[in-house]
């Protein structure tokens, strides 16, 4: 991958076994959301893309775009649930922080600029208290791998 010019990185979040009846949505910018999905207890999937800019001074990937939150050195994507996903009267007000620096470098390098490849996160959808996943999500509650995507 040539990182001197911007490339797109396809990303898929698969939220596994989330609590039923809860809305989930990926946050864009400060207060916008991608379309939310209601959980039935089965897996939910969110597909989106991020821009990769020139590498950071330390050689790390430079994730950019409205879905990439935080500072350039510590980018993440918010997965919101309950009222934070637009569900009125929900008992939950939660955001899960998915750190982009946790994606293995070889996966990003393989998928960057490829319309038919994505990095896929498999995320445990329920927190230890039985509610929706929240706070910083770390292994073993998240795993990353390459996934094929059909091209339009």
N, C-alpha and C positions, 0 to 999 in steps of 0.2 A: 504494500500500500504506500502510495506517495502522500506523505502527510504535509507537504509544503502547500498543497491546495486543499480546500474544503472537500470532504467526502461525507456522504450520508451513511449512518449506521442504523440498520433496522433492528428494533428491539421488540421483544414480546415478553410480557409478564403473564405467567399462568398462576393464578391464585387458587391453590388446592384446598378443597374442603373448607371453604369459608362458612361462617355461621349463616344459616338460611334467613331470608327476609331482610338482609342488610344491603344497602346500596354501596357500591364501590366505584371510584372514579380516579383517573390520573389528573393531577393538578397541573395547570399551565399558567406560568407567571405567578403573580401574587394571589389572584383570587378567581381565575377562570378554571373551568374543568373541561376535560374531554367528556364525551357522552358517558353517563353512568350506566352501570349494569346492576340489576338486582340479583342477589345470590339465592339459589335454590338449594344450596349445599353441595352442588356439583362445582367443578372447576370453572373459573371465569378467565377469559383471555383478553388482554389489552395489547394492541399492536400500534406502534408509533415509530417515528424516526428521530434521530438526533443528528446534529451537524458535528463533524470533527474538524476543528480548526488546526492551525499549525501546532506542533507539540509545545508543551510548556517547557520552561527552562531546564527542569529536571528530566525531560524526556517523556513525561507522562502524557497520556492522551488528553486532548483539550475538548471536552464535551461541551457543546453549545446549543442554544436554541431556547425557546420559551418553556420547555419541559425540564431543562437542566437548571436546578436550583443551586444556591450556595456559591461559594467562591470558586474560581477556576481550579484551585488546587484541591478542593473538596466538594466536587459536584455530586448531586443526588437527585432522585425523582421521588416526589411524594405520591403515595397511593392513599387516597382519602377514603373514609368510610363513615356511614351514618350521616349525621347532620353536616359534616364536612364534605360529603359527597352530594349534598342537596336533598337529603331525606328528612323531611319535616317530621317532628315528633319522634325521632329515633332515640333510643336510649344510649346511643354511642356517638361520641365526638372524637374521632380518631384519625391520625395520619401515620402511615408507615414510611420510614425514610429508607429508600433503596439506594445505597451508595454505589456510584458508578465506578469508583476506584476499585471495587471488589470484583469487577469483571476481569477474568484472566486475560492478560495482554494478548496471548496467542489467539483467543477468540475474537477480540476486537480487530486485530490485524487481519484475520481471515475473512471477517464479515464486512469490513469497511468498504463502502463503494459497491457492494454486491447486492443487486436488487433481489436475488433469489436466495440469499442467506441472511439469517438474523441471529443475534445473540438472544437466547431465551433464558429467563429467570423462572425457576419453579419456586414459588413462595408459599410457605405454610400460611393458610388463610385465617387461622384462629390463633389468638394469643393464649397464654397459659390459663387465663381466667375464663376462657370460652368465648370471649368477645372477639371482634375483628382484630386482625394483626395490627400492631402499632409500634411506635418508637423505631429505633434503628434495627434493621433486620440483618442478622448475621448468620453465618453457617452454624448449625445445620439447618436453620429455618429458611435458607435460600441456597439454591444451587444454580450454576450457570452452565450452559452448553450451547453448541451451534444447532440451529434448526433450519430446515429448508422452508422457503416461502414460494408459493406459486407466483409467477410473474404475470402481470396483466396482459 
